Amino acid sequence: MLSVLESGKRPKGGVGEYQNGIPSLGGEHIGLNGKIKVFKDNLKFVPVEYFEKSKQGKIKNLDILICKDGALTGKIALFYKNDIDFPQSIINEHVFLLRTNQNTNQKYLFNILFSSKGQELLKSNISGQAQGGLNRANLLNIKIPLPPKEVQEKIVTEIDKLEKRDIKALEGIKKFQNSISQYIQELNNHSKINLSDIAENWDSKRKPVTKGDRTKGKYPYYGASGIVDYVSGFILDDTVLLISEDGANLKSRVYPIAFTASGKIWVNNHAHILKFDNIATHKLVELYINQLDISEYITGQAQPKLNQNNLNNIKIPLPPVKEQERIVAEIEKLEIKIKALEKQIAEIPKLKENILKKHLE
């Protein structure tokens, strides 16, 4: 089935000192969605000379990359040359590179290994204690269904159609999100007021409970970035805006720092609680803060913090209430479209599984 099964290497001493050269891809660059996950901040490099002397691990278009060790052993991605803005790249020692022979379609093998059954096969062949990993012998011993080439190609064609649908949906989501961002940017045409002038601060209602003292239940227990637990009691029964008070996410912004919580909830001391009289104002402030650079309001380096005083002084641009309500109505129309596309994307993995089942069982 395979013509190539190899792993890569890195220079002695690692790659930390190199700021440019040839990208070196490891397990952290393999996404859970079957795609390469490369950002400016997570790229690592090997010297050009090292790459040129390397005998293995050089990546080509449509190569299959598998994370071979660590907590996420078995993660798999199909590499496309436009996944990365470099003409050449190489894998490190934590990744296997697979290329099929003439009897096997490369995309077919990827789709098999990325399927739920394929992932089960990969994980069942992990050996070693603690973190464990996949070795060459175990990987080669995995049994893969191999129908005639024309059946493989038919499977790939049908799945490719779903991939195109997925890409189109993602493009639609990005378009609608950009439209929402435009509405929020246009708020800056209006005069600004302090956040404390339009929202009531309910931080005094917060009540932190250590994990060991919590009683499990059905009510969401909120922290700095959202729900962290479910508990047996609640301290609020309302709709409020929560804003992160501390944590690395205030700087990294991996997750929204402002988020709505509704109903019976418990909030700890890592999230500020704001209550608005008008739901349109609530909505616009949430969206605005999630797009706003708040670095000037944050204190602390090792432990970033947005204290209550600085939160109160954040400047918010707001039009008259009627205009706020009009803007929110338009944004909510876009959000409905985004949710429809997200639902479509969520259904695609199951449709892919159905294609494999139809042709192979």
N, C-alpha and C positions, 0 to 999 in steps of 0.2 A: 504493500500500500504506500509506503514511504520511500522516497529517494534520498531525503535528507532528514536527519534527526540530530540536532546539535545544540550545544549551549555556548555561551560566550565567556569572556573573561574581562577583567579590568587591570589596569597597570598596578604594579606593586605599590602599596601605600594608598590605594583608592583613587577616587576622582575628585575629592573635595577641593583640591587646589586649582582645578582647571575651570576657567570661566568661559571658554569657547573651544571650538574644535568640532568633533563628530559626536552627535547625541548618543548617549549610552542609556538604553532602555532597560528597566528592571520591572519587578512585580508591581511596583507602585504605579507604573504607567499603563497597566492593563486594567481597564474599567470593568465593572460588573455587568455592563450592557453589551459586552462583546466588542467594544471599540477601544482604540488607543486613547489614553487620557493624558494628554501632554499640555502643560501650561508653562508660561514663562518662568514661574517660580519653582517648578518641580523638575526642570531640565538639568541633566548632568552630562558631562562631556569627557571624551578621551582625546588625547592628542591625535592629530591627523597622521603622524608618523606611526603611532601605535596601531591605528585602524588599518593602515596600508600593509603593515606586517602581519596582521591577524589572519589566521587560516580559517577561522570559523566565526559564526555569529553575525555575519553581515546580512542585513535585512533587505529583502526584495519585495516588490509589490505582491500582495495577496499571501504573504507568508502567514502561517498560523503561529501565534506566540502563546505559550502556556506558562503560567507561574508555577515553578517546580518545588517551592518550599515556603515555609512560613504559614501564618494563620490563614491565608487565603489561597492555599495550594489548589490548583485546578482552574483558577481564573483563566479565561481564554479570550483572545482577541484576534480578529482578522486585520492584518496591516494593509492599509491603503497608502500609496506614496504621498497622497495629499493630506494625510493625517498630521504631517509634520513639515514645517517650512525649511527643511534641509534636504539636499539631494541624496545624502547617505546617512545611515545610522547603523548601530550595532547593539546587540543584546549583551547583558552581563551574565554572570554565573548563576543567577537566580531564575533564569528563563530558558525554556526549551523553544527551539525554532523547528517547525515541521514543514516539509514540502512533499507533496505526493508524487507518485510515479505516474506513468502514462495510463494506468488502469483506473486511476481514481481522480475525480474532480476535486480540486483544492477546496472550493467553496462547499462542496458536499461534505467533505470530512469536517470542516469547521462547523457546519450546521448540526452534524451528528454530535460532535463533542460539546457544543454549546447548549444542546437540548437538555431537558431535565434528566433523561436517562444517561446521556453522555456525561453530564456532571456527576451523576451517581457513580458511573464507572470509574471516572478519574479519582474521585474521593475514596472509593473502595480499594484503590490500589496504592494509597498513601502508606508508606512504611516509616518506621522509626518512632521514638517516644517523643513526648511533649509536642513540639511544633510539627515534627515529621516532614515528609516530602515525597515527591515522585522521583524515582530513579529511572534510568534508561531501560533497564530490563523489565520493570513493572509496566512502563508505558508501552513497550513493544508487545507485551503479552495481552493487552486489552483487545477483546474481540469486537470488531466493528462490522455491522451488516454491509455487504458490498454487492449491490444489485448491478445489472449491466450498466455500462457507461451511459446509454441513452436514458435510463431511468434516473440515474444520478443527475444528469443534466436537466431533466424535466423537473426534478425536485428543486434544483437551484433556480431555474427560471421562475417557478411559482413563488419561491421565497424571495427572490429578487424583486418581484412585483410588490410584495409586502414591505420590503425595505424602502422602495420608492415612495410608498404610501406613508411610511414612517417619516422619511425625510421631508416630504411635503407638509405633513402635519407639524413637524418641528419648525419648519419655515413659517407656517401660519401662526404658530404660537409666538415666535420671535417678532413677527410683524405686529401682532396685536399688543404684545408687551411694549414694543416701541411706541405704539400709539398711546398707551397708558402713560408712558414716561413723558411723552410730549405734553399731555394734559397737565402733568405735575410740574414740568418745567415752566409752563405758561403761568403757573401761579405766581412766579417771581415778578410778574408784571404788576402785582398788587402790593400795597404797603404791608409791612411786617409788624407783628406784635409778639410779645413774649408768650411762650407756651402757657405759663402760669395764669395769663389773662383769659384763656379760653378753656382751660381744663382744671378740674378740681383734683388735687393730689390726695390719694387715699393710702399713701404708704403706711400710715398709722394702723391700718387694718391688717397689714401683713403679719404672718406668724410662722416663722421657720420651725420645722420639726426634723430632728436628725433621723436618718433612715432607720436606725434601730428602734426608734420610738414611734414610728408610723404604724398605723393599723391598716392593713390592706382593705380596699373597698372600691367603689365605682366612681368616685369623684376625682377629676383631674387635679394633680398637684403640680403647680407651675413653678419653674425656675427661670434663669436668665434667658434661656433660648427656647422655651416651650414646656411641654409636659414632661416631667421627669419621673412621675409615679402616679399611682391611683390610691386614694385613701378613703377611709370610712366616713369622714366628715367634710364639712365645707365652711368657709368663712364669709363667702359672698354668694349672692344669687342675683346676678346682674350681667350687663354687657359692659366690659371695660377694655381699655387699651393698656397692654403691658409693654414696658420698655426695659431692656436689659440694663441692669445697674453695674454689673462687673463681668469680668471674664475676657478671654482672648478674642472672642467673637466681636467685641466692640471695635477691634482693629481689623481683624481678618474679614469680617462681614460674610462669612460662609453661609450663615443663616440670617434671616431677618432679625433686626434688633427691636422692631416694634411689631406686635401681633395682638389680634383680638382674642379675648376669652369671654365666653358667654355661659350663662346658666350657673349651676351650683359648682363652685370652684374653691380651691385652696391655693394661696400664693405665698411663696417664701420671700425672704428678704433679698433675693438676688434679682428681683424684677420690680420696677416702679409700677404703681397702679394709678392710672388716670381715668377720670370719669368726665364725659362730655354731655352737655345738654342736648346737642344736636348730633344725630348719627352721621349726617353728611360731613360735618366738621371732623368727627372721629375718624371717618374713612380717609379723608384727605390728609389729615395729620399723620396717620399710619403710613400712607404711601409716600408722603413727603419725607418723613424721617428716614424711611428705608432707602431713599435715594440721596440723602444729605450726607456730606462729609462732616462728621461731628468731631474730628480730631482736636479741634480747638477747645472742646468742652470736656475732653477726657483727661483725667489725671492718672499718674502712675505708669511706669514702664513694665515692670515684671507682672504687676497685677492691675491691668487697666480698669478704671472706675469712672462711671458717670454719676456723680453725686446729685442729690436732689436740687441743690442750689443751681448747679450748672444746667440741669435738665430744665428747670423753670425758666432759665434765661435763653433757651434756644429760640431763635427768631423764626416765626412761622408766617408766611405770606397767605393772606386769606381774602377772597372776594366777599361780597355780600352773600347772605345765606341762600337766597334764591339762586344765585349763580353757582354756589357750592353744590346745591341739590341738582342743578342741571348737569354739572361736570360729573358728579358721582353717578347719575343715571347713565351717562354715556360710557363711563368706565365699567359699570356693571354689565352693560351689553357686551363689551369686549371680554370681560371675565367669563361670561356664559359661553362665548365662542371658544375661549381658551380651555375651559373645562370639557367641552365637547371633543376637542382635539386630543386632550390628555386622555380621555376615556378611549378614544380610538387607538392611541398609542399603546395603552395598557392592554388592549385586546390582542395586539399583534403577536406576542409570544405564544399565546394559546393557538392562534391560527397557524403559526409555524409548526407547532407540535402536531396539529391535525394533518398537515401536509405530509410530514414524515410518517405518521401512523398510516395514512391512506396508501402510501407507496411501499411501505416496508413490512406491514403486518398482514 
